[in-house]
Amino acid sequence: AKTLALYQRAETNGTFQFESAGMQKYLRELKPDQFADLIAMNALYRPGPLEYIPNFIKRKHGQEAIVYDLPEMEEYLHETYGITVYQEQVMLLSQKLAGFSKGDADVLRKAMGKKDRATLDKMKGKFLEGIAERGFDPKVCAKVWTDWEAFAQYAFNKSHSTCYAFVAYQTAWLKANYPAEYMASVLTHNLASIDKVTFFMEECRR
């Protein structure tokens, strides 16, 4: 609880991944109350998905409706309030909606990560064929695919984001529970930089 409270106050200077001014602004607005929020913010706070953070925050606090293109998508998008954040969500949804095998879903993930247009076009045909066989509205599913293609520009791996968020949480836990010892370690690590020492000394005084 102390650690999440630290994140909610955005007192993250000296911690891993979450100490930029922009991230701190969003943390104060989001008020994360679960580890999943930190995983999502770590994935969203980068060029591209950054624009979805205000929607993510509003949806978390009930200020914006959570909308799913298809009810079947809720199973994999509920934890991110209806916003596609992770590559794994696309992989799971492609299996559920279009009957992709795990192998097909992984080919799709790799094509998204590499922005492989030829493979994406090939997978699109397979996707639309699969959803037609399962009776889904082709227009809605075409929109879903278009959204995924846009998502491919910034697709992030959830397992990767989880690892970053876990290390970040450990540093925040240490700061929340052992602030003097933790900040002493941060200062020792940054002794070569007068600017950083000055900055972190101000943090210690606060």
N, C-alpha and C positions, 0 to 999 in steps of 0.2 A: 504493500500500500504506500509506503514512504517513497518507493522508487517511482511508481506511477504518478504520485503527487508532484514529485520533482519534474517529471515530464510535463504535467499539466501546467506547472508554473513556468516551464521552459527554462529552468535553471540548468542548462546543459553545457555551459562552457567547460571545456576540459574533458568532456566525454566523447565517445566515439560516434561518428556519423551524424549526430543530431545537433551540432553546435553552431551551424551557420545562422545568421540573422533571419534569413527567409524561413528556414525550418522552424526556428523558435517562434516566429509569428504564427505559423500554421499550428504548432503544438498548442499554443495558448487558445486558439480558436477550436481546435479539435477536442482538447481535453481527453487524451487517450485513457481509457479505463480497462484495457485488455491488451495483452501482448500482440494479438492479431492486428490491432491498430498501428502498432509500431512497424510490423512487417510491411503492411500496406504503405505506410508513409515512406518507408525506405525505398520501396519500389516506385512510388509515384513522384518522389522529389528528384526529378531529372528532366532534361529537355524533352518535350513531347507530352508525357502524362501530367506534367506540372499543371496544365490547364484544367485537369479534372479534380484537383484537390479541393477547390471551393465546393464543387458538387458533392464530393465525398463527405466533407464536413457537414454540409447542410442535410444530407441524407441521414447521417449518423444521428443528428439532433432532431430529426423529424420536421425539418424546415422545407424539405423538398421531397416530393413523392419518389419512392423507389419503383422504377419501371423495368419490367423484363419484356423483351420482344416476344418471348414465348414463355408460358408458365413453367415449362420443363427446364428452363435455364436457371430458375431460382435455386435449385439444389447446389449449384456450383458458384453462384454469384452472390448468395445472400451475405456471406461474410465481408464482402466488399461493397455492400449496399447497391448491387445491380450494376456496378462498373467493372468491366474486364480489366484486371490489373496484371495478371500473371499468365505466362505461357501455359502453365499446367491447366488453367481454366479452359483455354481454347482446346487443349488436347482432350480433356474430359468431355467437353461439350460436343466436339466433333465425333466422338465415339457414341455419345447418347443420341444426338440428333440425326447423324448420317450413317451410323453403323461402321465408322472407321475402326479398323483393328488398332491395337496399341502401336503396332509398327507404322501404320499409316499416320497415326496421330503424331508419332515422333518425327516422321518425315516432314509433316506440316510444321512442327516446332522448329526443326532445323532450317527449313526454307524461310520461315519468318525471321529467325535470328540472322540469317545471311542475306535477307532481302532478295532471295532467289526467285525472280519473276517467272521464269519458265516453269519451275516446279510448282509455284503457287497457282499459276494458271491451270496446270494439270490437275492439281488437287481440288481446285474450284469445281471443275467438271464432275469429279468424283463425289464431292460434297453435295452439289445440287441434285445429282442422280440419287444419292442415298436418301436425302430428305424427301424427295418425290415419292420414293418407295414406301416411306413411313407416313405419308399423308400430311406432312406439314405444309403450310402456306408457302408456296415458292417465292412470292414477293417479299414476305417477311424474312425468309431465310437468305434471300439475295442481299437484303439490308444487313443481316447478321454478318455475312461474308464480307461485305464492303467495310463494315466496322472493324472486322478482324484484319483486313488488309491495311487499314489505317493504323491499327494497333501494332502491326508488324514493324512499324518504324521505331517503336520503342519497347517492344516486348521484353519483359524481365522475368527471370526465373525465380519462382517462389522459394525454392530451397536455398538459392543464393541469398535472397533477401532475408530469409529467416536466419541464416548464419550470421549475417551482418547485424541484424537486429538483436540477436542473442548476445553477441560480443558487446554491442552498445549497451544493452540492458545490464550486463555485468558491471560495466564501468559506471553506469548511473547508480546501480545498487551500492557500489563502494562509496561513491560520492554522497549518496543520501544517508548512509549508515556510518561511515567513517570519514567525514569531510576533511578533517585536519590531516589525517594520514594520506588520504587520496590526493589532496591538493599539494601536499609536500612532495609526493611522487611525481605529479605533473610538473611542478616547478623544477625538480631535479632533472627531469627528462628534457626540459627546455632551457637549461642554463646557458647554452651558447647564444641564445637570442634575447637581447635586452628588451626588445619590443614584446616578446611573448611573456617574459618574466614580469614586466610591468603590467601587462594585461591580466595575467593570472593572479598577481598580487591584489589587483582591484577586485577580482572575483573572490579572493579570500576575505577581504575586508567586508564585502557585501554579505 
